[in-house]
Every structure is written in structure tokens, then in C-alpha cells.
């Protein structure tokens, strides 16, 4: 049984977290084993030059679901456009107004309590009752999920007291405990939805936390790789020497803190191993959903779009993580397949995740939202990618007025008038040679700079300092207040204290 309104395509909307361009269909190095993302790309369009709309989780996801950049919404570091700008109609709202059943699960929005836009979901899956009664917190690694033993597992954290997050933490869990992992539970729920009868077209969105740290996944995904054969990314010892004064010290310190320490430990390949294993785990969860779709009644009338919220440095430019304006943060896996999408096409036309909303508006005949969408529809590009013309896309940074703009040939980074970077990415794909101070490129800089917006919003206030999170039964709302938001201990990332408590009370 297909959707009753089979003139409207269904949509399967798949998000992964912190996944960079190591995936197989992007032909990067080190090369991750991703047969499921690769087969999706083989029957659709793979954008090799797709870029995020925010430099880390919260602003990227806010931009995707609102269709507006942080420079418009003020969500430079925060996800809550729907609190300070309730006039914004989120992506799922447009689907709901078009008569779609809207189904959501996992990390689509940012994961702390109070960060999910609850509006207009027919059903939003949360894996336990506490999440509904605790402000819809989505912590994927908490007291009800398995972690490696002993804990912490990575050589980087061995012997340390873990009191906050699980950065640079990796390790295997027993294969038989895969079903207890949050991402597995989410994938299985999405599979169940595809096995049900739907009398209306559906928008099924599922977000995975992997390969975000901690890089914990079943042993079998580690076993896919020979640790010693893993290729480390290209690296240039003096790469940071030509950076603007505004950021050079910060980036040098970040290098010393993470990359240099891993190299000194002989653990660079170990860290890459954990990351690659978790990419393959995320790929396997994507595969479960694709299998259910392809073997079911909705295979021929469903658009699939897969995206990562941003990329990730794993040693390139001496950095480990995101939060930069370079290629490794901005470039993301971005794949479409289904009705209206060419088959088996790779294109290097420059696109942005901000384009998702307007593309789905056109492809699914959704009503235009109240707010102006700042991306462009990719519908014609998806249909005939070989005819697409390149364009310059924009990416705002954490501080208002700081940004990068990029296209096939150039990346221009602007902090202020005296602190800039320019890279000829066609000739210098590693962004090793900053040309911003060379007067020969003044016209290039002027042209690129003119493509960036000039009307820049102030940052939205941080909610926990200006508002109270009010939980009412199984839902929540934000209201004006002194600021009462404190993350519940049950859903803080694992700490030594929480682990010891769990080991002492395993039945709780």
C-alpha cells in the first residue's frame, strides 16, 4: 500500500553527526568502509562539494530546520530559533501543513533538554520515558547505554577522571550489546515506521549520534579495519605560520593540546581507527533503513536525503574537531536519491545544507514558510547535475560578522578587515598557502566578500541565563525567568562517578 496521495513523494531524512568526507563515495583518505551510503549515492546524486550551514551541531541544525543562517536568526552557538523567533516555521511544520505525517527520531536538533522544536510532529520517538519527562534530552551515552570496560577506554583518557564530556574517547563494546545502543534503537524504530501502512505521504526523519565522540561501537566495526594500514591525513609542519594574528595562537594551542599529544603517544592511528569504526557503524544503521525502504511498498515514491551536520578535523592543519572555517569542518557528506533525482551522479557544484529546505519545498510541493528561505532549491541540479552552474556559498562563524565564503576555486575567510585568509582550493586543496596578503588577489577577495551578507544579527540570548525550562508532563516550554536549566545527572555524559554508581547498582 503506497501513500494515498501518491502525487506527493515521501521523504526519508537521514542525519549523521560529525561525519566528515572520509566516506567511500567521496573518495577521500583515510577511506571509511561505507557500503550503504555508497549504494545510496550510486542510485542518486552525491555532492562532493557540499558544505555545512554552521560550524558545529547547534547552529548547523538550527539553520537546516529554519532555512536561515545564524547571521539572521542569531543562533551562532545555540539551537533554539523556535524560542526567540516563534514566527519561524520549521521544516516539519511545512510538511505538516502540506498534509504529511511527520515522524522524527534521534539527533535531528541539538541534544540537550529543551532543544527540540516540538511543533508539528505527528510522532517524535524518544527511547525511554525519562526523556519525555525531562525536557526531551537526547543524550546517547548515558546510564542506560553500554560503554567499554574498563572505562575510560582510550589511551588518551586512560587514568584520567572523566568529569565532563567524552572527547577523544574510543573503544569497542561487545557485539551482542549493539541492540542496546541509542542509534540502533532509533534505526529500528525508523524501520518499524517503514513497515507500517501510511494513508498520507510521510516525512520520516532519523538522526544518528555516530560518529560523534565517544567513538564507541561494536567490536565488529573495529574489525573492519587494520589499524596499522590506516592512512593518516596529509599534514604540513609549518601550516599554521601564515594564519591571521587573531587566530594563530588559538590554533597553535589547539594543535598542542590534541594533535601533538596524540602523535607523541603514538595514538594518531588509534584515534582514527575509532572514528572510522563509528562511521561504519553509522553506515550500518543507515543501511537498515535503506533495506526496509527498498524492500517495502514505498521504494518507488520516496526521496532520501542524507547529510552530516558538519565535517571534522582529524589532524589536518594540526586540529582535532570542528569549530573552524576550513574545508575539513565545512565539507560534508550530502547525498540525495529518489524521484526527480538523477542516478549515479557525482558533482562538484558548490552547495550548502541551507539548500535542503527550499529543495524539499519544491520537490514535495510544500507551502512556502512565513520566513524567507536563504538557500536555493537544488531540484534542477538533482535532475540534471551536469548542467548545474557553480555558485559561492556562505558559512557564518561563532562571532557575528566572521564567516567564510567558498566555491569550486576559492575559499575566503573573514574575521575582520585585518585578519583574513584566502585559498585557491583547486590548486591548494589542503589550504596550506594563505594568499590573503598578496595584492595580486585583491580583486578575488573583493568579489568573494561582496557575496557575504552585510545585515548581521546579534547573538540570541543563551536560554539558561534568561529563561526557565518548564516541563509539563511529557512536553516542555521555555518562559521568561531567572534561568533554571540544569542538565539532569541521569543524562549527563558518562563520568567516573556515574559509572561507579551504575556498576554498584546494575539493576537501576
C-alpha positions in Angstrom: 0.0 0.0 0.0 1.6 3.3 -1.0 0.6 6.7 0.2 -3.0 7.7 -0.5 -1.7 10.8 -2.2 0.9 9.3 -4.4 1.4 12.5 -6.3 3.5 13.7 -3.3 6.7 11.8 -2.6 7.5 10.5 0.8 10.8 11.7 2.3 13.3 9.8 4.4 15.6 12.3 6.0 18.8 10.9 7.5 21.3 12.9 9.6 24.7 11.8 10.9 26.8 13.7 13.4 30.4 14.9 13.0 30.8 12.7 9.8 33.5 14.2 7.6 34.4 13.3 4.0 36.1 10.0 4.7 33.0 8.1 3.3 33.7 5.9 0.4 31.6 7.7 -2.2 33.6 10.9 -1.6 36.9 9.1 -2.4 38.8 10.8 0.5 41.6 9.4 2.6 41.6 7.7 5.0 38.8 5.8 3.3 35.9 4.7 5.5 34.0 1.5 4.7 30.5 2.7 4.0 28.8 0.3 1.6 25.3 1.7 2.4 26.0 5.3 1.9 27.8 4.4 -1.2 24.9 2.4 -2.6 22.6 5.3 -1.9 25.0 7.6 -3.8 25.1 5.0 -6.7 21.3 5.4 -7.2 21.3 9.2 -6.7 23.4 12.3 -6.6 26.5 12.7 -4.4 27.6 16.3 -3.8 31.4 16.2 -3.4 31.4 20.0 -2.7 28.6 20.2 -0.2 29.1 22.4 2.9 27.5 22.8 6.3 25.5 25.8 7.4 27.0 26.0 10.8 30.5 25.1 12.2 29.1 22.8 14.9 26.0 20.9 15.9 23.6 23.6 17.3 23.9 26.3 14.7 24.0 23.8 11.8 20.8 22.1 12.8 19.1 25.4 13.6 19.9 26.6 10.1 18.7 23.4 8.4 15.4 23.3 10.1 14.7 27.1 10.0 16.1 27.6 6.5 18.0 30.6 7.8 21.7 31.2 8.7 22.8 32.2 12.2 23.5 35.7 10.8 19.7 36.0 10.5 18.4 34.1 13.5 21.2 34.8 16.0 21.8 31.1 16.5 25.6 31.3 16.3 26.1 28.9 19.3 22.5 28.0 20.2 19.8 25.8 18.6 16.7 27.5 19.8 15.4 29.6 16.9 11.9 28.4 17.8 12.0 30.1 21.2 13.2 33.6 20.2 11.7 33.5 16.8 8.4 31.6 17.1 7.3 33.1 13.8 9.8 30.8 12.0 8.1 27.7 10.5 10.3 24.7 10.9 10.8 22.2 8.1 8.5 19.7 9.7 5.8 22.4 10.0 5.9 22.9 6.3 5.4 19.1 5.8 2.6 19.1 8.3 0.8 22.0 6.5 1.1 20.0 3.2 -0.8 17.1 4.7 2.2 14.9 5.6 2.6 12.5 8.5 5.7 13.8 10.3 7.8 11.2 12.1 11.1 12.1 13.9 13.7 10.3 16.0 17.2 10.9 17.3 19.6 13.8 16.9 17.9 16.0 14.4 18.1 19.1 16.5 20.8 19.6 19.2 20.6 17.1 22.0 20.3 18.9 25.4 16.9 19.2 27.2 14.7 21.9 25.7 16.5 22.0 22.3 14.0 20.1 20.2 11.4 22.0 18.2 8.4 20.0 19.2 6.0 21.7 16.9 4.0 19.8 14.2 5.5 16.3 14.7 2.9 13.6 14.3 5.2 11.4 16.4 8.7 12.1 17.8 10.3 9.0 19.2 12.2 9.0 22.5 13.7 5.8 23.7 12.6 6.0 27.3 10.0 7.7 29.4 12.5 9.8 31.3 13.4 11.7 28.2 9.8 12.8 27.7 9.6 13.8 31.4 13.0 15.5 31.4 12.6 18.1 28.6 13.3 15.6 25.7 17.0 15.2 26.4 18.7 13.1 23.8 22.0 12.1 25.4 23.1 9.0 23.5 25.7 7.9 26.0 24.2 7.7 29.5 23.3 5.3 32.2 21.1 3.1 30.0 23.6 2.5 27.2 26.7 0.2 27.1 30.2 1.5 27.4 33.6 -0.3 27.0 35.2 -1.8 30.0 37.5 -0.7 31.5 36.3 2.9 31.4 37.7 5.3 30.1 38.8 3.2 27.2 41.2 5.3 25.0 44.9 5.7 25.7 44.3 9.5 25.6 41.9 9.3 28.6 43.4 6.3 30.4 43.9 7.1 34.0 42.0 10.4 33.8 39.0 11.3 35.9 36.2 11.9 33.3 34.1 14.7 34.7 32.6 16.2 31.6 32.3 15.0 28.0 33.9 12.1 26.3 36.2 13.9 23.8 38.9 11.7 22.2 37.4 8.7 23.8 37.2 5.5 21.7 36.7 1.8 22.3 34.7 -1.3 21.4 31.7 -2.8 23.1 30.6 -6.4 22.8 28.8 -7.2 19.5 25.9 -8.7 21.4 25.1 -5.4 23.0 24.6 -3.5 19.7 20.8 -3.6 20.3 21.2 -1.5 23.5 22.9 1.4 21.7 20.8 4.5 21.2 21.4 4.8 17.5 20.5 1.1 17.0 17.2 1.7 18.8 16.5 4.7 16.6 17.3 2.9 13.4 15.0 0.0 14.4 12.2 2.5 15.2 12.6 4.0 11.7 12.5 0.6 10.2 9.2 -0.1 12.0 7.6 3.1 10.6 8.5 2.0 7.0 6.8 -1.4 7.7 3.5 0.3 8.6 0.7 1.4 6.3 0.6 5.1 5.8 -2.5 6.7 4.3 -0.8 10.0 3.8 2.6 10.8 2.5 5.2 10.8 5.2 8.3 12.7 6.3 10.4 10.3 8.3 13.5 11.9 9.9 16.1 9.9 11.8 19.2 11.4 13.3 22.2 9.4 14.4 24.7 10.5 17.0 27.6 8.5 15.5 30.4 9.2 14.7 30.4 11.9 17.3 32.6 11.2 20.3 32.7 9.0 22.2 33.7 6.6 19.4 32.1 3.6 21.0 30.6 0.9 18.7 30.5 -2.9 18.5 33.8 -4.7 18.0 32.9 -5.9 14.6 33.1 -2.4 13.2 36.7 -2.0 14.6 37.5 -5.4 13.0 36.7 -4.0 9.5 40.0 -2.0 9.7 43.6 -2.9 10.0 44.8 -0.3 12.4 48.4 -0.3 11.1 47.2 0.1 7.5 45.2 3.2 8.2 46.4 6.2 6.2 46.9 9.4 8.3 45.7 12.6 6.6 48.1 15.0 4.9 49.9 17.3 7.3 52.3 20.2 6.9 54.5 21.0 9.9 54.5 24.8 9.4 51.0 25.0 8.1 49.8 27.5 10.8 52.5 30.0 10.3 50.7 32.1 7.8 47.4 32.4 9.7 46.0 35.8 10.8 47.2 37.1 14.1 43.7 36.9 15.5 43.6 33.1 15.5 47.1 31.8 15.1 47.7 31.4 18.9 44.3 29.7 19.4 45.0 27.2 16.6 48.6 26.6 17.7 47.3 25.9 21.2 44.6 23.5 19.9 47.3 21.7 18.0 49.5 21.3 21.1 46.5 20.2 23.2 45.2 17.4 21.0 47.1 16.6 17.8 50.6 16.9 19.2 49.7 14.9 22.3 48.2 12.0 20.2 51.3 11.9 18.0 53.5 11.9 21.0 51.5 8.9 22.4 51.7 7.1 19.1 47.9 7.1 19.1 47.0 9.1 15.9 46.1 5.9 14.1 44.2 4.5 17.2 42.1 7.6 17.2 41.4 7.4 13.5 40.5 3.7 14.0 37.8 4.6 16.5 36.4 7.3 14.2 36.4 5.1 11.1 34.7 2.2 13.1 32.0 4.6 14.2 31.5 5.8 10.6 30.9 2.2 9.6 28.5 1.7 12.5 26.5 4.7 11.4 26.6 3.5 7.9 25.2 0.1 9.0 22.3 1.9 10.8 21.6 3.9 7.6 21.7 0.5 5.8 18.9 -0.9 8.0 16.6 1.9 7.0 17.5 1.7 3.3 16.9 -2.0 3.3 13.5 -1.5 4.8 12.6 1.2 2.3 13.9 -0.8 -0.7 12.1 -4.0 0.2 8.8 -2.3 1.1 5.9 -0.6 -0.6 7.4 2.9 -0.6 10.6 2.3 -2.5 9.5 4.0 -5.8 7.9 7.1 -4.3 10.4 8.2 -1.6 13.1 10.8 -1.7 16.1 10.0 0.5 18.4 12.8 1.7 21.5 12.1 3.8 23.6 14.8 5.4 26.1 15.4 8.2 25.8 18.5 10.3 29.4 19.4 9.7 32.8 17.9 8.9 35.6 17.1 11.3 39.4 17.6 11.5 41.4 14.5 12.5 44.9 16.0 12.3 44.6 18.2 9.2 46.1 21.6 9.9 47.0 20.2 13.3 43.4 20.4 14.5 41.1 17.8 16.1 37.4 18.6 15.9 35.2 21.1 14.2 34.7 24.9 15.0 36.9 26.1 12.1 36.2 27.9 8.9 38.4 25.5 6.8 37.4 22.7 4.4 37.6 19.9 7.0 34.8 21.5 9.1 32.6 22.7 6.2 32.7 19.8 3.7 30.1 17.1 4.5 28.5 14.0 3.0 25.4 15.2 1.2 23.5 12.6 -0.9 20.0 12.6 -2.5 18.2 9.8 -4.2 14.6 9.0 -5.4 12.0 10.6 -7.6 13.3 13.6 -9.6 16.9 12.7 -8.8 19.5 11.6 -11.4 21.0 8.2 -10.8 24.7 7.5 -10.2 25.9 11.1 -10.5 28.8 12.8 -8.7 29.0 16.6 -8.9 31.4 19.1 -7.5 29.0 22.0 -7.9 29.1 24.0 -4.7 26.0 23.6 -2.4 25.1 24.1 1.2 22.9 22.3 3.7 20.9 25.5 3.9 19.5 24.4 0.5 17.7 21.4 1.9 14.6 23.3 3.0 13.9 25.1 -0.3 14.7 21.9 -2.3 12.1 19.9 -0.4 9.6 22.8 -0.7 9.9 22.5 -4.5 10.1 18.7 -4.8 7.2 18.0 -2.4 5.1 21.0 -3.3 5.1 22.3 0.3 3.6 25.7 1.2 6.2 28.4 1.5 7.0 29.2 5.1 6.5 32.6 6.6 10.2 33.3 6.8 12.4 33.9 3.8 14.5 30.8 3.0 18.1 31.7 2.5 19.2 28.7 0.5 18.3 27.9 -3.1 16.4 24.9 -4.4 18.6 22.2 -5.8 15.7 20.5 -7.6 17.0 21.3 -11.1 20.6 20.3 -10.1 19.3 17.0 -8.8 17.5 16.3 -12.0 20.3 17.3 -14.4 23.5 17.7 -12.3 25.8 18.0 -15.3 24.0 21.3 -16.3 24.4 22.9 -12.9 26.4 26.1 -12.6 28.7 26.7 -9.7 27.9 29.3 -7.1 29.6 30.8 -4.0 28.1 29.7 -0.7 28.3 31.3 2.8 29.1 29.9 6.2 28.9 32.2 9.3 31.2 31.6 12.2 30.7 31.7 16.0 31.2 35.5 16.3 28.8 37.8 14.3 30.5 39.2 11.2 33.0 36.4 10.9 32.5 33.9 8.1 33.8 32.0 5.1 32.6 32.0 1.5 33.6 29.3 -0.9 33.2 27.9 -4.4 34.9 25.4 -6.7 38.0 27.6 -6.9 38.3 29.7 -3.8 37.8 29.9 0.0 37.8 33.3 1.6 37.8 33.6 5.4 37.0 36.9 7.0 37.5 37.7 10.7 37.8 41.4 10.3 39.5 43.8 7.7 43.0 42.9 9.0 42.6 39.2 9.7 41.7 37.2 6.6 42.6 34.0 4.7 42.3 33.2 1.0 43.0 29.8 -0.5 43.0 28.6 -4.1 41.3 25.3 -3.3 41.6 24.0 -6.8 45.4 24.3 -6.7 45.8 24.0 -2.9 43.2 21.6 -1.7 44.8 21.2 1.7 44.6 25.0 2.3 48.3 25.3 3.1 49.0 28.6 1.4 47.2 31.7 2.7 47.1 34.2 -0.2 45.2 37.0 1.6 48.1 39.3 1.9 49.1 39.0 -1.7 47.9 42.2 -3.6 47.5 40.2 -6.8 44.4 38.7 -5.3 42.7 41.9 -4.1 40.0 41.6 -6.8 39.3 38.0 -5.9 38.8 38.9 -2.3 36.6 41.9 -3.2 34.3 39.7 -5.3 34.1 37.0 -2.7 33.5 39.4 0.1 30.6 41.0 -1.8 28.8 37.7 -1.8 28.5 37.7 2.0 25.5 39.3 3.8 26.1 42.7 5.5 23.0 42.7 7.7 24.2 40.6 10.6 22.0 39.7 13.6 23.2 39.8 17.2 23.5 36.5 19.0 20.3 35.3 20.6 20.5 35.2 24.4 21.5 32.0 26.0 18.4 30.4 27.3 19.7 29.2 30.7 20.6 32.8 31.6 17.4 34.5 30.6 14.6 31.9 30.6 13.3 28.9 32.6 12.7 25.5 31.1 9.3 24.4 32.3 8.5 20.7 31.9 4.8 19.8 31.8 4.1 16.1 31.8 5.7 14.8 28.6 6.3 18.1 27.0 8.2 21.3 27.8 8.2 25.0 27.1 10.5 28.0 27.8 9.3 31.0 29.7 10.8 34.3 30.9 12.7 33.7 34.1 16.0 33.8 36.0 17.4 30.7 34.4 16.8 27.3 36.0 18.0 25.0 33.4 20.3 22.3 34.8 21.0 19.1 32.9 19.7 16.1 34.8 22.5 13.9 36.2 21.0 10.8 34.6 21.6 12.3 31.1 24.9 13.9 31.7 27.7 12.2 29.6 29.3 9.3 31.4 31.6 10.3 34.3 33.6 8.1 36.6 31.2 8.8 39.4 28.1 7.8 37.3 29.9 4.7 36.1 30.8 3.6 39.6 27.2 4.1 40.7 26.0 2.0 37.8 28.4 -0.8 38.5 27.3 -0.8 42.1 23.6 -0.8 41.2 23.4 -2.6 37.8 19.6 -3.1 38.1 18.8 0.6 38.3 
